[in-house]
Structure formats: structure tokens, C-alpha cells
Amino acid sequence: MKILVTGGAGYIGSHTVVELAEAGYEPVIVDNFVNSQESVLAGLRAILGRDVPCYRVDCIDRAALRGVFEKEPGIGAVIHFAAFKAVGESVRKPLAYFENNTGSLLTLLEVMREFGVENLVFSSSCTVYGIPDALPVTELTPTKPASSPYGRTKQMCEDIIHDTAAAPDAHLRGILLRYFNPIGAHASARLGELPLGVPNNLVPFITQTAAGLRDKLTIFGSDYATPDGTNVRDYIHVGDLAQAHIAAVRRLLERTAPEAVETFNVGTGHGNTVLEVVHAFEQASGLKLNYVIGPRRAGDVPAIYADAIKAAQVLGFTTKTSLLDSLASAWQWQLTLADG
Ligand code: UD1
């Protein structure tokens, strides 16, 4: 069974391609490589022992996307990762985010309908919850105004999928996966996060600081109402997160879901503060990290972590990798990158 993976050369996408192949599916990658690198394909080859078909296509380009569906008959499901994901950049370039993130979904849905492909797994985010009133957030926690255009595109894409699946003649079945904070790398250290330029996200910033590529980590605020004053997030190993997609694809293909579109949180169910992550990294790497406390970052949610019960009960999905092991894998990956 072929599974089309848009953004399959990206961080979460590439780990999902590995898990799909190892679960017996035939992943087919579509990626425009604006925020990913060709070297990922070599990493996939090293892990899987074979090439994964990959099309250099922008999902917004309908003719090119149609071409992929024509060349790859028998696609059973699509996992749609392809999107811009930098919160700060989305504030500076909102139109680019609305055009790219919603535009690529619209094109994809139209092409899927044309080719009779009915199953879609969509990369959503815990950012759709905004600043929640209560923790942990369940899938029934009401969404709040997003703190960035990026977050709003995720909310809009969820709505687009719901409305498309609810149309009278629709055959679309969707699973919306609301990711918490993915971290870490493949155990082989052949795949991991490859941020272009200065990383926005915490863990690549930590590993680059430990590797001497950055002077110091600035912790964005220590005056939040959290156990140590720093933000709380739910950090999930990227390989575990990838597994959630396999469970979602299986569920779509089994056609057992009572609703056309289902939503799942994908997190560990535990929150950790930024300082806890820093100290866990120090333990995992045996290094001291140079860090300072700085001002708050605009748009940061003080605390959020998942209620992971629905994913466990319905998808049979639970995480396996500890925070310490996740950070150790991120560090191994950083060391591999340093070796060139
Ligand atoms: C954000 C989005 C998430 C999105 C992800 C993609 C929200 C609520 N979350 O996650 O939906 O998928 O970006 O990039 O919008 N931190 C520091 N110093 C640093 C970097 C980060 O202290 O140099 C702190 C942040 O303040 C935050 C935590 O580390 O508390 C995690 O930050 P980050 O990795 O950027 O992810 P989020 O902002 O949680």
C-alpha cells in the first residue's frame, strides 16, 4: 500500500517515512526542499537499505501534484506534513503562511478527490489550543485565538478538512494529529532535525550551544506561574510521534472510525519546564550548558501539555522514549552533524 508523504524530507516527515517502510507500507515522498535537505534522502537510504521514491514538487503546484498521483497509482492515504512552521516568521510574513499552508492543503484535497484518494492524516499542532484555561488539554478543550498566523493556519486547515469531509458528496476521511513538541533523532543518528540558520526551537538551540556553534542559550522568561518560572511543554520523541502516524493510517484504512474526521493529541501526557529540559540535557550529554535567563518571547504560551488518553484508547498509541533518551538522541545527532 502506497502512502504519499508530503514534506517527507522534513524533520517529522522523514522519521515517519522510516516507520511507514518498516511497517510494510510503501512511502512516496513529495517535498519542495525549501526547508529540508537532499541529504535526508541519503539518511533514509542508509536506514532502509533502499531508495524511497521522491518527487521535488510544491504541493501548491496543482499540475505537478497531479503528475505525482498519475505516476503513483494506488495511493491508499496521504500524510500531509508540508507546511511552513516558524512561529516568528509567520508574524512577519502572514500572507506567505496563509498562501502556503492553506493553499497546499486546498490543492492536495482537490487532487485527492480527483484521483479517488480518501484518507488523509494532517499535521496539526497544540498551538490550536492557544492559551488553555486548564491543563492537560484534551481534544475537547476549546480552541482559542491562535497566538500567531502559523497557529491560525493550523486552525484553518483543521476547519477546511472538517468542512470538506462534511460535504454531501464527500468521501474524505481524516485524522488530525495535534503534535506537542517533537524532539530528538533517529537511533541510527542518520536522521534528525536540520534547522536552516539559527534554530528557533529549544532542543536544536541547546545541542548547537553544547557543540560550540552558539555562545549560550537564552531561556525566554523565568517569571511564569510554573514550578520553576519557565515555560512548560510536552516534549515527545520524533520516532514516537512518527509511530502515531502509522496508527492513524491503519485506522483510516480499516475504516472503523465512527466519524469522518477524528482529532488526537500526540504528546507524552507530561509537561517539563525549559530548565528541566536543560538539566536533563546536561545529564544526557555529561556537559554543562551555558545559559542565561532572558526576557519572555512574544507569543509564548506559559504552559501546555497533552491529555494523551484518547490516542492511547483509540489509536493504541503511547510514547516509549524518555526525555533523557530523547535528548541523548538529539545530542548524538548533533555530534554526527559535527563530523560532517
Ligand atoms: C512552537 C509552536 C508549535 C510549533 C513549533 C514549531 C506554539 C504554542 N507552539 O512551539 O505549535 O509546531 O513552534 O516550530 O505556538 N525556548 C527558550 N529559548 C530558546 C528557544 C526556546 O527558552 O532559544 C523555550 C520557549 O520559550 C518555549 C520552549 O523553549 O517555552 C519550546 O520552544 P520551541 O522549541 O520554540 O517550541 P514552541 O514555541 O513550544
Boltz pocket constraint, residues with backbone or C-beta under 6 A from the ligand:
constraints:
  - pocket:
      binder: B
      contacts: [[A, 85], [A, 86], [A, 87], [A, 125], [A, 126], [A, 127], [A, 130], [A, 147], [A, 151], [A, 179], [A, 180], [A, 181], [A, 199], [A, 200], [A, 201], [A, 202], [A, 203], [A, 205], [A, 217], [A, 218], [A, 219], [A, 220], [A, 221], [A, 231], [A, 232], [A, 233], [A, 274], [A, 297], [A, 299], [A, 300], [A, 301]]
      max_distance: 6.0
